[in-house]
């Protein structure tokens, strides 16, 4: 079994959070699934995972519904 590099995993989680507002744990990814994306750069892997599982991308310009804006 391949071991996932912690630096790669941290960058992958940051990309997932920025794109989909979830990390690998939230997505239910185990080591076996992570290994299938490990040959890609972290951001590319996050985009590929989101595409494979039809995740909706987060829009960073607008707050999530129900979130009050502070003025």
Biopython code that builds the backbone (N, CA, C, O; Angstrom):
import numpy as np
from Bio.PDB.StructureBuilder import StructureBuilder

atoms = [
    (1, "UNK", "N", (0.845, -1.181, 0.000)),
    (1, "UNK", "CA", (0.000, 0.000, 0.000)),
    (1, "UNK", "C", (0.886, 1.238, 0.000)),
    (1, "UNK", "O", (1.832, 1.326, 0.782)),
    (2, "UNK", "N", (0.588, 2.178, -0.858)),
    (2, "UNK", "CA", (1.330, 3.434, -0.905)),
    (2, "UNK", "C", (0.960, 4.307, 0.280)),
    (2, "UNK", "O", (-0.181, 4.318, 0.743)),
    (3, "UNK", "N", (1.940, 5.024, 0.748)),
    (3, "UNK", "CA", (1.678, 5.998, 1.805)),
    (3, "UNK", "C", (1.536, 7.370, 1.162)),
    (3, "UNK", "O", (2.337, 7.745, 0.306)),
    (4, "UNK", "N", (0.539, 8.100, 1.566)),
    (4, "UNK", "CA", (0.299, 9.436, 1.035)),
    (4, "UNK", "C", (1.194, 10.419, 1.770)),
    (4, "UNK", "O", (1.216, 10.456, 3.001)),
    (5, "UNK", "N", (1.930, 11.212, 1.009)),
    (5, "UNK", "CA", (2.788, 12.244, 1.570)),
    (5, "UNK", "C", (1.917, 13.297, 2.267)),
    (5, "UNK", "O", (0.953, 13.792, 1.684)),
    (6, "UNK", "N", (2.256, 13.633, 3.496)),
    (6, "UNK", "CA", (1.430, 14.568, 4.271)),
    (6, "UNK", "C", (1.402, 15.962, 3.667)),
    (6, "UNK", "O", (0.390, 16.656, 3.770)),
    (7, "UNK", "N", (2.497, 16.387, 3.037)),
    (7, "UNK", "CA", (2.500, 17.701, 2.378)),
    (7, "UNK", "C", (1.523, 17.709, 1.201)),
    (7, "UNK", "O", (0.775, 18.667, 1.008)),
    (8, "UNK", "N", (1.541, 16.624, 0.417)),
    (8, "UNK", "CA", (0.608, 16.515, -0.709)),
    (8, "UNK", "C", (-0.829, 16.528, -0.189)),
    (8, "UNK", "O", (-1.685, 17.217, -0.744)),
    (9, "UNK", "N", (-1.092, 15.770, 0.873)),
    (9, "UNK", "CA", (-2.439, 15.682, 1.428)),
    (9, "UNK", "C", (-2.911, 17.039, 1.948)),
    (9, "UNK", "O", (-4.074, 17.401, 1.772)),
    (10, "UNK", "N", (-2.020, 17.782, 2.580)),
    (10, "UNK", "CA", (-2.381, 19.111, 3.077)),
    (10, "UNK", "C", (-2.729, 20.045, 1.918)),
    (10, "UNK", "O", (-3.709, 20.786, 1.988)),
    (11, "UNK", "N", (-1.930, 20.008, 0.856)),
    (11, "UNK", "CA", (-2.215, 20.837, -0.319)),
    (11, "UNK", "C", (-3.510, 20.389, -0.996)),
    (11, "UNK", "O", (-4.288, 21.221, -1.461)),
    (12, "UNK", "N", (-3.738, 19.092, -1.051)),
    (12, "UNK", "CA", (-4.976, 18.563, -1.621)),
    (12, "UNK", "C", (-6.181, 19.048, -0.813)),
    (12, "UNK", "O", (-7.173, 19.495, -1.388)),
    (13, "UNK", "N", (-6.098, 18.962, 0.514)),
    (13, "UNK", "CA", (-7.195, 19.431, 1.365)),
    (13, "UNK", "C", (-7.441, 20.923, 1.185)),
    (13, "UNK", "O", (-8.592, 21.358, 1.151)),
    (14, "UNK", "N", (-6.374, 21.715, 1.071)),
    (14, "UNK", "CA", (-6.540, 23.153, 0.849)),
    (14, "UNK", "C", (-7.246, 23.409, -0.482)),
    (14, "UNK", "O", (-8.121, 24.271, -0.568)),
    (15, "UNK", "N", (-6.868, 22.667, -1.509)),
    (15, "UNK", "CA", (-7.532, 22.808, -2.807)),
    (15, "UNK", "C", (-8.998, 22.394, -2.713)),
    (15, "UNK", "O", (-9.872, 23.075, -3.249)),
    (16, "UNK", "N", (-9.268, 21.282, -2.036)),
    (16, "UNK", "CA", (-10.650, 20.821, -1.869)),
    (16, "UNK", "C", (-11.483, 21.849, -1.105)),
    (16, "UNK", "O", (-12.630, 22.120, -1.462)),
    (17, "UNK", "N", (-10.900, 22.415, -0.057)),
    (17, "UNK", "CA", (-11.618, 23.430, 0.721)),
    (17, "UNK", "C", (-11.914, 24.658, -0.124)),
    (17, "UNK", "O", (-13.014, 25.207, -0.061)),
    (18, "UNK", "N", (-10.943, 25.089, -0.908)),
    (18, "UNK", "CA", (-11.137, 26.262, -1.754)),
    (18, "UNK", "C", (-12.130, 26.038, -2.881)),
    (18, "UNK", "O", (-12.872, 26.949, -3.248)),
    (19, "UNK", "N", (-12.148, 24.843, -3.426)),
    (19, "UNK", "CA", (-13.024, 24.545, -4.562)),
    (19, "UNK", "C", (-14.411, 24.076, -4.149)),
    (19, "UNK", "O", (-15.407, 24.461, -4.761)),
    (20, "UNK", "N", (-14.480, 23.246, -3.111)),
    (20, "UNK", "CA", (-15.737, 22.574, -2.771)),
    (20, "UNK", "C", (-16.162, 22.735, -1.308)),
    (20, "UNK", "O", (-17.206, 22.220, -0.909)),
    (21, "UNK", "N", (-15.367, 23.443, -0.513)),
    (21, "UNK", "CA", (-15.654, 23.690, 0.905)),
    (21, "UNK", "C", (-15.729, 22.398, 1.723)),
    (21, "UNK", "O", (-16.447, 22.334, 2.722)),
    (22, "UNK", "N", (-14.984, 21.365, 1.297)),
    (22, "UNK", "CA", (-14.851, 20.118, 2.052)),
    (22, "UNK", "C", (-13.403, 19.660, 1.972)),
    (22, "UNK", "O", (-12.659, 20.088, 1.089)),
    (23, "UNK", "N", (-13.006, 18.794, 2.889)),
    (23, "UNK", "CA", (-11.673, 18.190, 2.792)),
    (23, "UNK", "C", (-11.836, 16.704, 2.455)),
    (23, "UNK", "O", (-12.952, 16.230, 2.243)),
    (24, "UNK", "N", (-10.722, 15.980, 2.408)),
    (24, "UNK", "CA", (-10.816, 14.570, 2.006)),
    (24, "UNK", "C", (-11.631, 13.741, 2.998)),
    (24, "UNK", "O", (-12.324, 12.805, 2.600)),
    (25, "UNK", "N", (-11.553, 14.076, 4.273)),
    (25, "UNK", "CA", (-12.340, 13.340, 5.276)),
    (25, "UNK", "C", (-13.829, 13.585, 5.087)),
    (25, "UNK", "O", (-14.634, 12.655, 5.149)),
    (26, "UNK", "N", (-14.193, 14.858, 4.852)),
    (26, "UNK", "CA", (-15.599, 15.190, 4.607)),
    (26, "UNK", "C", (-16.136, 14.442, 3.387)),
    (26, "UNK", "O", (-17.302, 14.050, 3.345)),
    (27, "UNK", "N", (-15.261, 14.252, 2.394)),
    (27, "UNK", "CA", (-15.656, 13.571, 1.156)),
    (27, "UNK", "C", (-15.680, 12.054, 1.312)),
    (27, "UNK", "O", (-16.108, 11.346, 0.400)),
    (28, "UNK", "N", (-15.228, 11.554, 2.451)),
    (28, "UNK", "CA", (-15.225, 10.115, 2.685)),
    (28, "UNK", "C", (-14.111, 9.376, 1.960)),
    (28, "UNK", "O", (-14.226, 8.181, 1.689)),
    (29, "UNK", "N", (-13.036, 10.083, 1.646)),
    (29, "UNK", "CA", (-11.923, 9.472, 0.915)),
    (29, "UNK", "C", (-11.031, 8.685, 1.864)),
    (29, "UNK", "O", (-10.586, 9.208, 2.886)),
    (30, "UNK", "N", (-10.774, 7.435, 1.526)),
    (30, "UNK", "CA", (-9.819, 6.639, 2.286)),
    (30, "UNK", "C", (-8.495, 6.612, 1.518)),
    (30, "UNK", "O", (-8.389, 7.180, 0.431)),
    (31, "UNK", "N", (-7.495, 5.952, 2.086)),
    (31, "UNK", "CA", (-6.168, 5.945, 1.466)),
    (31, "UNK", "C", (-6.200, 5.313, 0.075)),
    (31, "UNK", "O", (-5.505, 5.773, -0.831)),
    (32, "UNK", "N", (-6.986, 4.283, -0.095)),
    (32, "UNK", "CA", (-7.071, 3.616, -1.397)),
    (32, "UNK", "C", (-7.584, 4.575, -2.473)),
    (32, "UNK", "O", (-7.067, 4.583, -3.590)),
    (33, "UNK", "N", (-8.587, 5.377, -2.149)),
    (33, "UNK", "CA", (-9.113, 6.343, -3.110)),
    (33, "UNK", "C", (-8.122, 7.481, -3.332)),
    (33, "UNK", "O", (-7.942, 7.933, -4.463)),
    (34, "UNK", "N", (-7.479, 7.948, -2.262)),
    (34, "UNK", "CA", (-6.480, 9.009, -2.406)),
    (34, "UNK", "C", (-5.345, 8.585, -3.330)),
    (34, "UNK", "O", (-4.862, 9.387, -4.130)),
    (35, "UNK", "N", (-4.919, 7.338, -3.223)),
    (35, "UNK", "CA", (-3.822, 6.838, -4.059)),
    (35, "UNK", "C", (-4.169, 6.941, -5.540)),
    (35, "UNK", "O", (-3.283, 7.155, -6.368)),
    (36, "UNK", "N", (-5.433, 6.793, -5.882)),
    (36, "UNK", "CA", (-5.816, 6.858, -7.292)),
    (36, "UNK", "C", (-5.665, 8.264, -7.873)),
    (36, "UNK", "O", (-5.660, 8.424, -9.093)),
    (37, "UNK", "N", (-5.543, 9.275, -7.030)),
    (37, "UNK", "CA", (-5.340, 10.656, -7.479)),
    (37, "UNK", "C", (-3.934, 11.165, -7.172)),
    (37, "UNK", "O", (-3.589, 12.290, -7.535)),
    (38, "UNK", "N", (-3.135, 10.359, -6.516)),
    (38, "UNK", "CA", (-1.831, 10.777, -5.994)),
    (38, "UNK", "C", (-0.814, 11.108, -7.081)),
    (38, "UNK", "O", (0.152, 11.824, -6.814)),
    (39, "UNK", "N", (-1.005, 10.611, -8.288)),
    (39, "UNK", "CA", (-0.059, 10.905, -9.363)),
    (39, "UNK", "C", (-0.259, 12.300, -9.945)),
    (39, "UNK", "O", (0.543, 12.747, -10.765)),
    (40, "UNK", "N", (-1.316, 12.989, -9.532)),
    (40, "UNK", "CA", (-1.603, 14.348, -9.991)),
    (40, "UNK", "C", (-1.120, 15.369, -8.974)),
    (40, "UNK", "O", (-0.918, 15.053, -7.802)),
    (41, "UNK", "N", (-0.939, 16.598, -9.442)),
    (41, "UNK", "CA", (-0.680, 17.699, -8.514)),
    (41, "UNK", "C", (-1.923, 17.865, -7.638)),
    (41, "UNK", "O", (-3.027, 17.549, -8.081)),
    (42, "UNK", "N", (-1.768, 18.355, -6.399)),
    (42, "UNK", "CA", (-2.911, 18.423, -5.478)),
    (42, "UNK", "C", (-4.139, 19.147, -6.031)),
    (42, "UNK", "O", (-5.257, 18.651, -5.888)),
    (43, "UNK", "N", (-3.951, 20.314, -6.661)),
    (43, "UNK", "CA", (-5.108, 21.046, -7.202)),
    (43, "UNK", "C", (-5.750, 20.274, -8.356)),
    (43, "UNK", "O", (-6.975, 20.198, -8.453)),
    (44, "UNK", "N", (-4.919, 19.706, -9.227)),
    (44, "UNK", "CA", (-5.449, 18.898, -10.327)),
    (44, "UNK", "C", (-6.206, 17.690, -9.787)),
    (44, "UNK", "O", (-7.245, 17.311, -10.328)),
    (45, "UNK", "N", (-5.689, 17.089, -8.728)),
    (45, "UNK", "CA", (-6.344, 15.936, -8.111)),
    (45, "UNK", "C", (-7.697, 16.336, -7.531)),
    (45, "UNK", "O", (-8.675, 15.602, -7.671)),
    (46, "UNK", "N", (-7.755, 17.493, -6.883)),
    (46, "UNK", "CA", (-9.018, 17.972, -6.317)),
    (46, "UNK", "C", (-10.038, 18.223, -7.425)),
    (46, "UNK", "O", (-11.205, 17.853, -7.294)),
    (47, "UNK", "N", (-9.600, 18.849, -8.509)),
    (47, "UNK", "CA", (-10.505, 19.096, -9.633)),
    (47, "UNK", "C", (-10.975, 17.783, -10.259)),
    (47, "UNK", "O", (-12.150, 17.640, -10.597)),
    (48, "UNK", "N", (-10.065, 16.831, -10.412)),
    (48, "UNK", "CA", (-10.428, 15.532, -10.985)),
    (48, "UNK", "C", (-11.422, 14.802, -10.087)),
    (48, "UNK", "O", (-12.393, 14.228, -10.580)),
    (49, "UNK", "N", (-11.191, 14.817, -8.776)),
    (49, "UNK", "CA", (-12.111, 14.171, -7.843)),
    (49, "UNK", "C", (-13.490, 14.825, -7.927)),
    (49, "UNK", "O", (-14.507, 14.136, -7.999)),
    (50, "UNK", "N", (-13.514, 16.153, -7.917)),
    (50, "UNK", "CA", (-14.784, 16.861, -8.021)),
    (50, "UNK", "C", (-15.523, 16.542, -9.307)),
    (50, "UNK", "O", (-16.746, 16.400, -9.311)),
    (51, "UNK", "N", (-14.783, 16.429, -10.392)),
    (51, "UNK", "CA", (-15.383, 16.078, -11.678)),
    (51, "UNK", "C", (-15.905, 14.638, -11.660)),
    (51, "UNK", "O", (-17.008, 14.368, -12.134)),
    (52, "UNK", "N", (-15.113, 13.726, -11.116)),
    (52, "UNK", "CA", (-15.508, 12.314, -11.068)),
    (52, "UNK", "C", (-16.761, 12.085, -10.229)),
    (52, "UNK", "O", (-17.553, 11.189, -10.523)),
    (53, "UNK", "N", (-16.940, 12.890, -9.190)),
    (53, "UNK", "CA", (-18.059, 12.697, -8.266)),
    (53, "UNK", "C", (-19.091, 13.822, -8.344)),
    (53, "UNK", "O", (-19.906, 13.988, -7.437)),
    (54, "UNK", "N", (-19.052, 14.591, -9.433)),
    (54, "UNK", "CA", (-20.045, 15.642, -9.698)),
    (54, "UNK", "C", (-20.240, 16.607, -8.531)),
    (54, "UNK", "O", (-21.372, 16.943, -8.183)),
    (55, "UNK", "N", (-19.144, 17.049, -7.933)),
    (55, "UNK", "CA", (-19.237, 18.017, -6.849)),
    (55, "UNK", "C", (-19.485, 19.405, -7.422)),
    (55, "UNK", "O", (-18.949, 19.750, -8.475)),
    (56, "UNK", "N", (-20.288, 20.194, -6.736)),
    (56, "UNK", "CA", (-20.531, 21.578, -7.129)),
    (56, "UNK", "C", (-19.434, 22.449, -6.558)),
    (56, "UNK", "O", (-19.113, 22.367, -5.372)),
    (57, "UNK", "N", (-18.859, 23.289, -7.415)),
    (57, "UNK", "CA", (-17.802, 24.177, -6.945)),
    (57, "UNK", "C", (-18.389, 25.316, -6.133)),
    (57, "UNK", "O", (-19.468, 25.831, -6.429)),
    (58, "UNK", "N", (-17.660, 25.690, -5.116)),
    (58, "UNK", "CA", (-18.043, 26.791, -4.257)),
    (58, "UNK", "C", (-17.751, 28.099, -4.984)),
    (58, "UNK", "O", (-16.706, 28.225, -5.622)),
    (59, "UNK", "N", (-18.641, 29.057, -4.902)),
    (59, "UNK", "CA", (-18.418, 30.366, -5.495)),
    (59, "UNK", "C", (-17.831, 31.274, -4.428)),
    (59, "UNK", "O", (-18.545, 31.669, -3.506)),
    (60, "UNK", "N", (-16.547, 31.619, -4.526)),
    (60, "UNK", "CA", (-15.908, 32.413, -3.476)),
    (60, "UNK", "C", (-16.372, 33.866, -3.424)),
    (60, "UNK", "O", (-16.087, 34.568, -2.454)),
    (61, "UNK", "N", (-17.084, 34.325, -4.452)),
    (61, "UNK", "CA", (-17.520, 35.719, -4.473)),
    (61, "UNK", "C", (-18.801, 35.954, -3.696)),
    (61, "UNK", "O", (-19.109, 37.089, -3.332)),
    (62, "UNK", "N", (-19.551, 34.890, -3.437)),
    (62, "UNK", "CA", (-20.817, 35.018, -2.735)),
    (62, "UNK", "C", (-20.797, 34.155, -1.486)),
    (62, "UNK", "O", (-20.312, 33.024, -1.525)),
    (63, "UNK", "N", (-21.316, 34.669, -0.379)),
    (63, "UNK", "CA", (-21.372, 33.849, 0.841)),
    (63, "UNK", "C", (-22.429, 32.756, 0.699)),
    (63, "UNK", "O", (-23.370, 32.900, -0.081)),
    (64, "UNK", "N", (-22.277, 31.680, 1.441)),
    (64, "UNK", "CA", (-23.292, 30.618, 1.412)),
    (64, "UNK", "C", (-24.652, 31.143, 1.859)),
    (64, "UNK", "O", (-24.732, 32.081, 2.653)),
    (65, "UNK", "N", (-25.726, 30.532, 1.344)),
    (65, "UNK", "CA", (-27.070, 30.957, 1.733)),
    (65, "UNK", "C", (-27.234, 30.828, 3.240)),
    (65, "UNK", "O", (-26.762, 29.867, 3.848)),
    (66, "UNK", "N", (-27.904, 31.801, 3.833)),
    (66, "UNK", "CA", (-28.160, 31.775, 5.260)),
    (66, "UNK", "C", (-27.074, 32.425, 6.091)),
    (66, "UNK", "O", (-27.231, 32.580, 7.302)),
    (67, "UNK", "N", (-25.974, 32.808, 5.462)),
    (67, "UNK", "CA", (-24.888, 33.461, 6.182)),
    (67, "UNK", "C", (-25.122, 34.963, 6.156)),
    (67, "UNK", "O", (-25.201, 35.559, 5.082)),
    (68, "UNK", "N", (-25.234, 35.574, 7.317)),
    (68, "UNK", "CA", (-25.462, 37.012, 7.403)),
    (68, "UNK", "C", (-24.170, 37.758, 7.107)),
    (68, "UNK", "O", (-23.095, 37.368, 7.561)),
    (69, "UNK", "N", (-24.289, 38.827, 6.346)),
    (69, "UNK", "CA", (-23.133, 39.664, 6.033)),
    (69, "UNK", "C", (-22.941, 40.709, 7.120)),
    (69, "UNK", "O", (-23.908, 41.314, 7.584)),
    (70, "UNK", "N", (-21.711, 40.920, 7.521)),
    (70, "UNK", "CA", (-21.395, 41.989, 8.469)),
    (70, "UNK", "C", (-21.043, 43.234, 7.680)),
    (70, "UNK", "O", (-20.311, 43.164, 6.692)),
    (71, "UNK", "N", (-21.561, 44.371, 8.113)),
    (71, "UNK", "CA", (-21.226, 45.603, 7.392)),
    (71, "UNK", "C", (-20.408, 46.530, 8.243)),
    (71, "UNK", "O", (-20.038, 47.615, 7.795)),
]
sb = StructureBuilder()
sb.init_structure("model")
sb.init_model(0)
sb.init_chain("A")
sb.init_seg("    ")
for serial, (resi, resn, name, xyz) in enumerate(atoms, 1):
    if name == "N":
        sb.init_residue(resn, " ", resi, " ")
    sb.init_atom(name, np.array(xyz, "f"), 0.0, 1.0, " ", f" {name:<3s}", serial, name[0])
structure = sb.get_structure()
